[in-house]
Amino acid sequence: MYERVGELLRETAARIVLPGYGRLEPADVRSKAGGDLVTTVDDRAEAALTVGLAALLPGATVVGEEAVAARPALLRALAAPGPAWVVDPVDGTANYVAGSGPFLMLVALRRGGVTEASWLYDPRADELWHAVHGGGAYRNGRAVAVAARPAAPDRGAVSARSVPERVIARARRAGSAELLPGLRCAGREYPDIVTGVQDFALFWRTKPWDHLPGALLLAEAGGAVAHLNGEPYTPTTRYRGLLAAASRAGWDRLAAALRPPS
C-alpha cells in the first residue's frame, strides 16, 4: 500500500498539478480564510487523491485541507482510533500560482493517534520523500539520515508572515542563528533540514496537513520537532510555535533562545 501512495501522487501530479504550474487564469484562483490562496487545481488534485486513498484503505477518513475548509468537523478524525489520511494537494500554493518557488504534495496516514507514514512529493524534481514510524526515512526509495553539519552557526527559516515579530527579534538577538527567508512551503523546509540546506525552521501556524508529513520525515531521519514549550507536535495541540531542527542538541539550543525570558 505504501508504494501505491507514491504512485498515486505521481499520477495526480502528472495529470492535474504540473500542467497548471504558473499557468492558471485569474478565475482559477481565490482567497480563503486567513488570506491563503486556493485554486481549482487544489480542488481537483485533492478530489483525485481522496478517491485514490480511500480505495487503498477502505473505511479510512480522508482529511483534506480544502475539505476541512468546508467541513471543519473532519479534523476530529485525527484524534480517533481509526485510520485517517491527511492530504495537502498543493503545499506552497502561492509559489505554484506564481510559477516560482517550491511546492509539494503532502500525504500522511494517522492511525491510533500516531502518524504511521508520510509522503512528500516534489513534482518538478520527481522527488519522493517517504517515512514510516519506527521504520526510517527515504528519498526516492533510498534510506536517508540527517546530514552532518558544523556545530554553529545555525542556518534556518523563520516565517515572517506568521511568526510574531517579538519571536523573530529574539532569534536575531540570539546571535547563534542565521535567519533565512521562509520558502512559503512548509513541506520543502523539512527535507531541506534533512539534506543540510538549512539547520532549522520555525513555524507559527501548525495545520496538520502542513506539518504531519514533514515532522515524521525529520524525526525518522534523526532530527527533532516539537513546540517551543517542549510538547511533541500532534494534530490537536493548540500551542503555537513549532521548531524543527537537525538534532536534539540544536533544537534545545534554539528553543532556549526563542522562548520568552522567565
C-alpha contacts under 8 A as a table, 3 or more apart, distances in Angstrom:
res1	aa1	res2	aa2	distance
1	M	4	R	5.09
1	M	5	V	6.58
1	M	56	L	6.65
2	Y	5	V	5.36
2	Y	6	G	7.05
3	E	6	G	5.44
3	E	7	E	6.58
4	R	7	E	4.93
4	R	8	L	6.10
5	V	8	L	5.00
5	V	9	L	6.28
5	V	53	L	7.32
5	V	119	W	7.82
6	G	9	L	5.14
6	G	10	R	6.32
6	G	119	W	7.12
6	G	121	Y	7.85
6	G	128	L	7.14
7	E	10	R	5.14
7	E	11	E	6.11
8	L	11	E	5.09
8	L	12	T	6.07
8	L	49	L	7.16
8	L	52	G	6.95
9	L	12	T	5.21
9	L	13	A	6.03
9	L	49	L	7.48
9	L	105	M	7.26
9	L	121	Y	7.02
10	R	13	A	5.11
10	R	14	A	6.18
10	R	121	Y	7.83
10	R	123	P	7.15
10	R	126	D	7.80
11	E	14	A	5.30
11	E	15	R	6.12
12	T	15	R	5.21
12	T	16	I	5.60
12	T	17	V	6.67
12	T	45	A	6.38
12	T	48	A	6.92
12	T	49	L	7.24
13	A	16	I	5.51
13	A	17	V	4.52
13	A	18	L	5.60
13	A	45	A	7.81
13	A	123	P	6.14
14	A	17	V	6.30
14	A	18	L	5.68
14	A	19	P	7.30
14	A	123	P	7.84
15	R	18	L	7.22
15	R	19	P	7.29
16	I	19	P	6.29
16	I	20	G	7.28
16	I	41	V	6.66
16	I	44	R	7.16
16	I	45	A	6.23
17	V	20	G	5.78
17	V	21	Y	6.81
17	V	41	V	6.23
17	V	45	A	6.81
18	L	21	Y	5.36
18	L	123	P	6.98
18	L	124	R	7.51
19	P	23	R	7.62
20	G	23	R	5.05
20	G	24	L	5.69
20	G	41	V	7.19
21	Y	24	L	7.15
21	Y	96	Y	5.50
21	Y	97	V	6.41
21	Y	98	A	7.90
21	Y	99	G	5.58
22	G	96	Y	5.99
22	G	97	V	5.01
22	G	98	A	5.19
22	G	99	G	3.62
22	G	100	S	7.41
23	R	97	V	7.31
23	R	99	G	7.39
24	L	28	D	6.02
24	L	29	V	7.47
24	L	97	V	6.67
25	E	28	D	5.35
25	E	29	V	7.24
26	P	29	V	5.53
27	A	30	R	7.50
28	D	39	T	5.43
28	D	40	T	5.29
28	D	41	V	7.85
29	V	37	L	6.79
29	V	38	V	5.92
29	V	39	T	4.45
29	V	40	T	6.74
29	V	97	V	7.95
30	R	37	L	5.76
30	R	38	V	5.51
30	R	39	T	6.19
31	S	35	G	5.63
31	S	36	D	5.62
31	S	37	L	4.58
31	S	38	V	6.02
32	K	35	G	5.63
32	K	36	D	5.61
32	K	37	L	6.29
32	K	38	V	6.88
33	A	36	D	6.69
36	D	94	A	7.96
37	L	93	T	6.30
37	L	94	A	6.33
38	V	42	D	6.30
38	V	43	D	7.96
38	V	93	T	6.71
39	T	42	D	5.16
39	T	43	D	6.61
39	T	93	T	7.82
40	T	43	D	5.03
40	T	44	R	6.16
41	V	44	R	5.07
41	V	45	A	5.81
42	D	45	A	5.30
42	D	46	E	5.93
42	D	66	E	7.60
42	D	89	P	5.63
42	D	90	V	5.94
43	D	46	E	5.33
43	D	47	A	6.17
43	D	66	E	6.88
43	D	89	P	7.97
44	R	47	A	5.12
44	R	48	A	6.25
45	A	48	A	5.13
45	A	49	L	6.13
45	A	89	P	5.69
45	A	90	V	7.97
46	E	49	L	5.09
46	E	50	T	5.90
46	E	64	G	6.63
46	E	66	E	7.50
46	E	87	V	7.18
46	E	88	D	7.32
46	E	89	P	5.16
47	A	50	T	5.08
47	A	51	V	6.34
48	A	51	V	5.34
48	A	52	G	6.23
49	L	52	G	5.02
49	L	53	L	5.84
49	L	87	V	7.82
49	L	89	P	7.71
50	T	53	L	5.33
50	T	54	A	5.96
50	T	62	V	6.10
50	T	64	G	7.59
51	V	54	A	5.31
51	V	55	A	6.31
52	G	55	A	5.25
52	G	56	L	6.47
53	L	56	L	5.03
53	L	57	L	6.45
53	L	62	V	7.50
53	L	85	W	7.36
54	A	57	L	5.38
54	A	58	P	5.52
54	A	59	G	7.22
54	A	60	A	6.34
54	A	61	T	7.40
54	A	62	V	6.93
55	A	58	P	5.64
57	L	60	A	5.83
59	G	83	P	7.77
60	A	82	G	6.95
60	A	83	P	4.98
60	A	84	A	5.13
60	A	85	W	6.96
61	T	77	A	6.77
61	T	83	P	6.64
61	T	84	A	4.61
61	T	85	W	6.19
62	V	84	A	5.67
62	V	85	W	4.67
62	V	86	V	6.12
62	V	87	V	7.37
63	V	67	A	6.80
63	V	68	V	6.71
63	V	74	L	6.15
63	V	75	L	6.73
63	V	77	A	7.64
63	V	84	A	6.84
63	V	85	W	5.82
63	V	86	V	4.79
63	V	87	V	6.17
64	G	67	A	5.05
64	G	68	V	6.10
64	G	85	W	7.91
64	G	86	V	5.78
64	G	87	V	4.54
64	G	88	D	6.16
64	G	89	P	7.78
64	G	209	W	7.50
65	E	68	V	5.33
65	E	69	A	6.52
65	E	86	V	7.91
65	E	87	V	6.27
65	E	88	D	5.59
65	E	89	P	7.72
65	E	209	W	6.54
66	E	69	A	5.06
66	E	70	A	6.77
67	A	70	A	5.31
67	A	71	R	5.98
67	A	72	P	7.84
67	A	74	L	7.83
68	V	71	R	4.66
68	V	72	P	4.60
68	V	73	A	7.24
68	V	74	L	5.94
68	V	75	L	6.92
69	A	72	P	6.02
71	R	74	L	5.98
72	P	75	L	6.03
73	A	76	R	5.79
74	L	77	A	5.88
75	L	78	L	5.73
75	L	79	A	7.81
76	R	79	A	5.63
76	R	80	A	6.69
77	A	80	A	5.03
77	A	82	G	7.61
77	A	84	A	6.42
78	L	84	A	6.38
78	L	110	R	6.72
78	L	113	G	7.02
78	L	235	P	6.77
78	L	236	T	7.85
79	A	112	G	7.84
79	A	113	G	5.89
79	A	235	P	7.77
79	A	236	T	7.23
80	A	83	P	7.91
80	A	111	R	7.97
80	A	112	G	6.79
80	A	113	G	6.89
81	P	111	R	6.08
81	P	112	G	4.12
81	P	113	G	6.26
82	G	111	R	5.66
82	G	112	G	6.09
83	P	109	L	7.02
83	P	110	R	5.60
83	P	111	R	4.37
83	P	112	G	7.07
84	A	109	L	5.84
84	A	110	R	5.12
84	A	111	R	6.40
85	W	107	V	6.92
85	W	108	A	5.74
85	W	109	L	4.63
85	W	110	R	6.24
86	V	107	V	5.50
86	V	108	A	5.02
86	V	109	L	6.27
86	V	110	R	7.53
86	V	208	P	7.39
86	V	209	W	5.75
87	V	105	M	7.97
87	V	106	L	5.81
87	V	107	V	4.67
87	V	108	A	6.74
87	V	209	W	5.68
88	D	91	D	5.95
88	D	105	M	6.02
88	D	106	L	5.01
88	D	107	V	6.47
88	D	209	W	5.32
88	D	210	D	6.90
89	P	104	L	7.88
89	P	105	M	5.08
89	P	106	L	6.37
90	V	93	T	5.81
90	V	96	Y	7.84
90	V	103	F	6.43
90	V	104	L	5.80
90	V	105	M	5.06
90	V	106	L	7.42
91	D	103	F	5.40
91	D	104	L	5.14
91	D	105	M	5.92
91	D	106	L	7.03
91	D	185	C	5.83
91	D	186	A	7.27
91	D	187	G	6.52
91	D	210	D	7.10
92	G	95	N	5.43
92	G	96	Y	6.30
92	G	102	P	6.58
92	G	103	F	4.61
92	G	104	L	6.82
92	G	184	R	5.70
92	G	185	C	4.36
92	G	186	A	7.51
92	G	187	G	7.97
93	T	96	Y	4.84
93	T	97	V	6.09
93	T	103	F	6.81
94	A	97	V	5.21
94	A	98	A	6.20
94	A	184	R	7.59
95	N	98	A	5.10
95	N	99	G	5.94
95	N	100	S	5.27
95	N	101	G	5.07
95	N	102	P	6.26
95	N	103	F	6.48
95	N	184	R	7.33
96	Y	99	G	5.12
96	Y	100	S	6.63
96	Y	101	G	7.26
96	Y	102	P	7.36
96	Y	103	F	6.10
97	V	100	S	7.92
101	G	183	L	7.28
102	P	122	D	7.98
102	P	183	L	7.16
102	P	185	C	6.56
102	P	188	R	6.88
103	F	122	D	6.70
103	F	185	C	6.17
103	F	187	G	7.64
103	F	188	R	7.26
104	L	120	L	6.48
104	L	121	Y	5.41
104	L	122	D	4.72
104	L	123	P	6.79
104	L	185	C	7.59
104	L	187	G	6.18
104	L	188	R	6.92
105	M	120	L	5.85
105	M	121	Y	5.10
105	M	122	D	6.61
105	M	123	P	7.71
105	M	187	G	7.93
106	L	118	S	7.67
106	L	119	W	5.83
106	L	120	L	4.74
106	L	121	Y	6.46
106	L	187	G	7.12
106	L	209	W	7.02
106	L	210	D	7.55
106	L	213	P	6.46
107	V	118	S	5.67
107	V	119	W	5.16
107	V	120	L	6.64
107	V	209	W	7.31
107	V	213	P	6.22
108	A	115	T	6.83
108	A	116	E	7.57
108	A	117	A	5.75
108	A	118	S	4.14
108	A	119	W	6.27
108	A	209	W	7.67
108	A	212	L	6.43
108	A	213	P	5.22
109	L	115	T	5.80
109	L	116	E	5.54
109	L	117	A	5.29
109	L	118	S	6.23
110	R	113	G	6.44
110	R	114	V	5.49
110	R	115	T	4.39
110	R	116	E	5.53
110	R	117	A	7.41
111	R	114	V	5.42
111	R	115	T	6.48
111	R	116	E	6.36
115	T	118	S	7.53
115	T	133	H	6.81
115	T	212	L	7.11
115	T	216	L	7.05
116	E	132	V	5.94
116	E	133	H	5.06
117	A	130	H	7.37
117	A	131	A	5.47
117	A	132	V	4.36
117	A	133	H	5.91
117	A	213	P	7.63
117	A	216	L	7.40
118	S	130	H	5.58
118	S	131	A	5.26
118	S	132	V	6.68
118	S	212	L	7.60
118	S	213	P	4.74
118	S	214	G	7.54
118	S	216	L	6.82
118	S	217	L	7.04
119	W	128	L	6.94
119	W	129	W	5.62
119	W	130	H	4.50
119	W	131	A	6.68
119	W	213	P	6.16
120	L	128	L	5.87
120	L	129	W	4.98
120	L	130	H	6.43
120	L	187	G	6.81
120	L	213	P	6.69
120	L	214	G	7.32
121	Y	126	D	7.14
121	Y	127	E	5.80
121	Y	128	L	4.51
121	Y	129	W	6.20
122	D	125	A	5.63
122	D	126	D	5.64
122	D	127	E	5.11
122	D	128	L	6.42
123	P	126	D	4.78
123	P	127	E	6.76
124	R	127	E	7.87
127	E	139	R	7.09
127	E	140	N	6.11
128	L	139	R	5.80
128	L	140	N	5.06
128	L	141	G	7.89
129	W	137	A	7.43
129	W	138	Y	5.62
129	W	139	R	4.54
129	W	140	N	6.23
129	W	141	G	7.94
129	W	191	P	7.74
129	W	217	L	7.69
130	H	137	A	5.84
130	H	138	Y	5.10
130	H	139	R	6.45
130	H	140	N	7.85
130	H	141	G	7.78
130	H	217	L	6.76
131	A	135	G	7.14
131	A	136	G	5.78
131	A	137	A	4.29
131	A	138	Y	6.09
131	A	216	L	6.44
131	A	217	L	5.06
131	A	220	E	6.65
132	V	135	G	4.80
132	V	136	G	5.73
132	V	137	A	6.65
132	V	216	L	7.60
132	V	217	L	7.85
132	V	220	E	7.42
133	H	136	G	6.94
133	H	216	L	7.06
133	H	220	E	6.99
134	G	220	E	6.98
135	G	220	E	7.31
136	G	143	A	6.99
136	G	144	V	7.77
136	G	217	L	7.94
136	G	220	E	4.85
136	G	221	A	6.33
137	A	143	A	5.74
137	A	144	V	5.64
137	A	145	A	7.06
137	A	217	L	5.73
137	A	218	L	7.74
137	A	220	E	5.36
137	A	221	A	5.34
138	Y	141	G	5.41
138	Y	142	R	5.06
138	Y	143	A	4.32
138	Y	144	V	5.29
139	R	142	R	5.26
139	R	143	A	6.45
139	R	144	V	6.48
144	V	194	V	8.00
144	V	221	A	6.25
145	A	194	V	6.64
145	A	220	E	7.84
145	A	221	A	4.31
145	A	222	G	6.13
146	V	193	I	7.27
146	V	194	V	4.38
146	V	195	T	6.21
146	V	196	G	7.30
146	V	218	L	7.75
146	V	221	A	5.41
146	V	222	G	5.75
146	V	223	G	6.56
146	V	246	A	6.40
147	A	194	V	6.00
147	A	195	T	5.38
147	A	196	G	5.53
148	A	196	G	7.43
149	R	196	G	6.99
150	P	153	P	7.69
151	A	154	D	7.72
152	A	176	S	6.92
153	P	176	S	5.34
153	P	177	A	5.66
153	P	178	E	6.66
154	D	176	S	6.23
154	D	177	A	4.62
154	D	178	E	5.92
154	D	198	Q	7.77
154	D	199	D	5.68
154	D	200	F	7.25
154	D	250	G	7.94
155	R	177	A	5.77
155	R	178	E	4.62
155	R	179	L	6.03
155	R	180	L	6.84
155	R	198	Q	5.23
155	R	199	D	5.14
155	R	200	F	6.57
156	G	177	A	7.23
156	G	178	E	6.38
156	G	179	L	5.37
156	G	180	L	5.47
156	G	198	Q	5.08
156	G	199	D	5.32
156	G	200	F	4.51
156	G	201	A	5.27
156	G	202	L	7.85
157	A	179	L	5.64
157	A	180	L	4.62
157	A	181	P	5.64
157	A	182	G	5.00
157	A	183	L	7.84
157	A	198	Q	7.61
157	A	200	F	6.58
157	A	201	A	4.73
157	A	202	L	6.34
158	V	163	V	7.01
158	V	168	I	7.15
158	V	179	L	6.62
158	V	180	L	6.89
158	V	181	P	6.81
158	V	182	G	5.88
158	V	201	A	5.92
158	V	202	L	4.94
158	V	203	F	6.66
159	S	162	S	5.84
159	S	163	V	5.72
159	S	181	P	7.08
159	S	182	G	4.98
159	S	184	R	7.64
159	S	202	L	6.77
159	S	203	F	6.24
159	S	204	W	7.74
160	A	163	V	5.46
160	A	164	P	7.42
160	A	165	E	7.49
160	A	168	I	7.54
160	A	181	P	7.90
160	A	182	G	7.31
162	S	203	F	7.44
162	S	204	W	5.78
162	S	205	R	6.80
163	V	167	V	6.76
163	V	168	I	6.90
163	V	202	L	7.84
163	V	203	F	6.61
163	V	204	W	5.19
163	V	241	G	7.74
164	P	167	V	5.49
164	P	168	I	6.53
165	E	168	I	4.93
165	E	169	A	5.98
166	R	169	A	5.05
166	R	170	R	6.38
167	V	170	R	5.09
167	V	171	A	6.37
167	V	258	L	6.20
167	V	259	R	7.75
168	I	171	A	5.05
168	I	172	R	6.32
169	A	172	R	5.05
169	A	173	R	6.18
170	R	173	R	5.05
170	R	174	A	6.07
170	R	257	A	6.68
170	R	258	L	5.66
170	R	259	R	7.99
171	A	174	A	5.16
171	A	175	G	7.42
171	A	177	A	6.79
171	A	179	L	7.97
171	A	257	A	6.57
171	A	258	L	5.82
172	R	175	G	6.13
172	R	177	A	7.14
172	R	178	E	7.96
172	R	179	L	7.60
174	A	177	A	6.71
174	A	257	A	5.76
174	A	258	L	7.88
175	G	178	E	7.81
177	A	254	L	7.90
182	G	185	C	7.78
183	L	186	A	7.30
183	L	188	R	7.53
183	L	189	E	7.32
185	C	188	R	5.61
185	C	189	E	6.88
186	A	189	E	5.21
186	A	190	Y	6.96
186	A	210	D	6.07
186	A	211	H	7.02
186	A	214	G	7.92
187	G	190	Y	6.03
187	G	191	P	7.49
187	G	210	D	6.41
187	G	211	H	7.20
187	G	213	P	7.67
187	G	214	G	6.08
188	R	191	P	5.75
188	R	192	D	6.30
189	E	192	D	5.05
189	E	193	I	6.33
189	E	198	Q	7.95
189	E	201	A	6.75
190	Y	193	I	5.24
190	Y	194	V	6.55
190	Y	201	A	7.88
190	Y	214	G	5.29
190	Y	215	A	7.22
190	Y	217	L	7.39
190	Y	218	L	6.24
190	Y	244	A	7.59
191	P	194	V	4.96
191	P	195	T	6.26
191	P	214	G	7.39
191	P	217	L	7.73
191	P	218	L	7.32
192	D	195	T	5.20
192	D	196	G	6.02
192	D	197	V	4.97
192	D	198	Q	5.87
193	I	196	G	5.20
193	I	197	V	6.02
193	I	198	Q	5.03
193	I	199	D	5.26
193	I	200	F	6.18
193	I	201	A	7.97
193	I	218	L	7.64
193	I	245	A	6.94
193	I	246	A	5.93
194	V	197	V	7.83
194	V	218	L	6.47
194	V	221	A	6.83
194	V	223	G	7.53
194	V	246	A	6.67
195	T	198	Q	7.86
196	G	199	D	6.29
198	Q	201	A	7.88
199	D	245	A	5.81
199	D	246	A	5.46
200	F	243	L	7.19
200	F	244	A	5.38
200	F	245	A	4.21
200	F	246	A	6.33
200	F	251	W	7.97
201	A	243	L	5.98
201	A	244	A	5.28
201	A	245	A	6.65
202	L	241	G	6.92
202	L	242	L	5.80
202	L	243	L	4.68
202	L	244	A	6.45
203	F	206	T	6.97
203	F	241	G	5.73
203	F	242	L	5.10
203	F	243	L	6.45
204	W	240	R	5.44
204	W	241	G	4.41
204	W	242	L	6.08
205	R	240	R	6.58
205	R	241	G	7.16
205	R	242	L	7.91
206	T	210	D	6.95
206	T	211	H	6.46
206	T	235	P	7.97
206	T	240	R	7.12
206	T	241	G	7.73
206	T	242	L	7.00
207	K	210	D	5.45
207	K	211	H	6.47
207	K	235	P	7.21
208	P	211	H	5.30
208	P	212	L	5.31
208	P	234	T	7.83
208	P	235	P	5.20
209	W	212	L	6.05
209	W	213	P	7.20
210	D	213	P	7.21
210	D	214	G	7.68
211	H	214	G	5.37
211	H	215	A	5.70
212	L	215	A	5.26
212	L	216	L	6.32
212	L	234	T	7.81
212	L	235	P	7.50
213	P	216	L	5.63
213	P	217	L	6.39
214	G	217	L	4.91
214	G	218	L	6.08
215	A	218	L	5.33
215	A	219	A	6.11
215	A	225	V	6.15
215	A	244	A	7.62
216	L	219	A	5.14
216	L	220	E	6.03
217	L	220	E	5.33
217	L	221	A	6.18
218	L	221	A	5.02
218	L	222	G	6.35
218	L	223	G	5.10
218	L	224	A	6.73
218	L	225	V	7.47
218	L	244	A	7.94
218	L	246	A	7.71
219	A	222	G	5.27
219	A	223	G	4.87
219	A	224	A	5.54
219	A	225	V	6.81
220	E	223	G	7.23
222	G	246	A	7.18
222	G	247	S	6.67
223	G	244	A	7.53
223	G	245	A	5.83
223	G	246	A	4.39
223	G	247	S	4.54
223	G	248	R	6.53
224	A	244	A	5.81
224	A	245	A	5.32
224	A	246	A	6.31
224	A	247	S	5.57
224	A	248	R	5.35
224	A	251	W	6.53
225	V	232	P	7.11
225	V	233	Y	7.04
225	V	242	L	7.17
225	V	243	L	5.75
225	V	244	A	4.37
225	V	245	A	6.43
225	V	251	W	7.78
226	A	229	N	7.89
226	A	230	G	5.76
226	A	231	E	5.77
226	A	232	P	4.65
226	A	233	Y	5.31
226	A	242	L	5.77
226	A	243	L	5.67
226	A	244	A	6.73
227	H	230	G	5.29
227	H	231	E	5.32
227	H	232	P	6.22
227	H	233	Y	6.25
227	H	239	Y	7.02
227	H	240	R	7.11
227	H	241	G	5.57
227	H	242	L	4.34
227	H	243	L	5.89
228	L	231	E	7.36
228	L	241	G	5.79
228	L	242	L	6.13
228	L	243	L	6.39
228	L	255	A	5.77
228	L	258	L	7.65
228	L	259	R	6.71
229	N	259	R	7.86
233	Y	237	T	6.62
233	Y	242	L	7.53
234	T	237	T	5.40
243	L	251	W	7.21
243	L	255	A	7.43
244	A	251	W	7.06
245	A	248	R	7.14
245	A	250	G	6.22
245	A	251	W	5.25
246	A	250	G	6.64
246	A	251	W	7.43
247	S	250	G	5.12
247	S	251	W	6.13
248	R	251	W	4.92
248	R	252	D	6.15
249	A	252	D	5.17
249	A	253	R	6.27
250	G	253	R	5.15
250	G	254	L	6.15
251	W	254	L	5.28
251	W	255	A	5.88
252	D	255	A	5.21
252	D	256	A	6.14
253	R	256	A	5.44
253	R	257	A	6.65
254	L	257	A	5.18
254	L	258	L	6.24
255	A	258	L	5.05
255	A	259	R	6.05
256	A	259	R	5.64
